[in-house]
Amino acid sequence: MPRSLLETSPRPLAGDSKHTASFRRWNTCRGRADPTALRVQPVPETGGRADPTALRVQPVPETGGRADPTALRVQPVPETGGRADPTALRVQPVPETGGRADPTALRVQPVPETGGRADPTALRVQPVPETGGRADPTALRVQPVPETGDANVSGTRPEADILDTELDLVDYGTDLTLACKVTGHPKPNIRWEDEDGSVFPSEEVLLEIPSVYLSYVTVPNVSENFTIYCKCENVNGGASKSIDIYVNRTFSFEVTETPQDTTVEYGDDLTLPCQVVAYPEATVEWYFNSTKIDPHSNPNIYIEGNRLTVRNVSVDDGGLYDCTASNEVERKTYSAIVRISGIVAPEVEVNETEIGVKSGDWVEIECRVTKGNPAPVVSWQFKSARDYDYDDLPIGAAVVDGKVKISSAEKHHGGEYRCTASNVFGKDSKDVTVNMQYAPQIMDNEMESVTVREGDTVQLTCEVEAVPKATVRWEMSQDDVLVTLDERHTTDSRHTLHFTAFWNDSGNYHCIAQNEVGRAVKTIKVNVLELKETKHCTRRPIEPILTITVPPYIEPPTCKTLHAKVGGQVDLACVVLYGSPAPTIKWEFIAIDSTSKIINRGNSTLHLSHVSQSDEGTYMCIAENNINVDRIIYSLKIFECHLVVFIPVVKLNNTICFVVKEDSDRGSLEGGGSTLEK
């Protein structure tokens, strides 16, 4: 067996150049024991003969003599015709592997490209130093051919070099491929990164055995300038190379998608596109009715990828939308009109417009919404007979599931209840009147006694309140016997009985008020003093035993409701027609908030000058003596207006009240009346 065998390979290895492929040279560790040294021994199959053409490669003694199942046998290749050919050897599995065929077996042959010449990069087999220097063909070491003079490559720090550095300028949108040559042993870890540390997928191949590698990276669709790094590292250190890539791109401005006129259902989402492909990159701004849209000011609006979205659109979202795209070269604006559909004004219905309720009844007032989109909001208000405007519901009334419910009706629950349904498009209202039905109530319902002279005018009052309206009549009894009243006895609209006293009018007068709920009776005892005749056939009055007393009576006002302008003046009259003893007069003011106070005493006319909104309310004139009390009520409305307003109000006795003129100099209003001709 020669001391050295120079073998070359006929096929290139992975990573070789396209011209030559050969094995990298190996060197011993400069006199140190080399545990990787291999010994070539005869294989058992040769019968123990030393056969240089059938050699086994086994571990050297330094390995401890362990059997190595990975040892390989070097045998002649079949293609040589069985001849011993030290320049054409095959490496096959040793018997310890069970004799299995090894598809990874390698053939060592001369490289065809060398023309059969000895290849200085081939491997040489030599005796190992541990044998004492003896030429031992059965203990050989593989080491570099001395002619090559290679240094020990058991460990080197990596070095990197990016090839084709002229590829630093690429066209926009094209793919970029770069190569990086790396040397180092053991094999370095190679990666490609950008300036942000993002790693690109890459491939690498072994260029030269054992420590020269080539790494490839492809960056697809390059659209911006960037720096790319080729980095490598192993146990001995690391290295890095970079290259700045610049994109070659011409100016462009192309709008690929624009907003269009559209109609959106109320409550749906609105989406408007505005897509621009431009270089330099374009910015997109959205405007609504010429006002720039700020998505941070409205949680229902957001912009993503230049696409505008408005969620849950309302009526206010309909209008003109503008998309403005611009860069350093060009500026374009595209508009779209958005209409909101599906909006319907509310409509409500009630089963009854008037309800009769007795005290203590359970009351439920319903208001149905028949139309409306978006869904209308239902609210309730209340106005009593004394109020002028609607206000909150009275105590004891509550809204439950859109209905007004009263668990136990009382007198103050009577009045008008207004149901209002409203949405963004409008509102609709319906009124329901609740009439509290109660038995008649007669004011000052106490036994009275009246003494008059024959021929005096008598007035017996009977003020009645009742729901439903009560029928009122007068009866007279003498010694518990009913006496029919003749035509001299008349009543007015306030159920006051008027007559001229005759001697036979003494007795008990009964005011009887009755409705379907109940009745009430008021009794007044009348004593008529007779006049006796003299000899001259004249009659003179008999001196009364009792003092004559008459309850006060105030003439009803022609107009109960008056209107006055702010800064004007108003005169309210209180004409007391009867009363004995002479009644006292006082004026009481009841404000809108129901607070009251006495504002005047002793004057039959109340003069108000320079009126203001605080003077609006109810004015009551009260005439009182020790027999009875009478009162009249005025309602005063204050307004801020410079127009002459005629407010006809038909009153009893065919009288119309109205404002006839405005005194612009004094800022006052005068009221008047006229009698209708039949």
Summary of the structure (lengths in Angstrom):
residues: 678
radius of gyration: 60.9
end to end distance: 158.2
largest distance: 198.2
contacts: 1911
relative contact order: 0.06
helix: 6%
strand: 51%
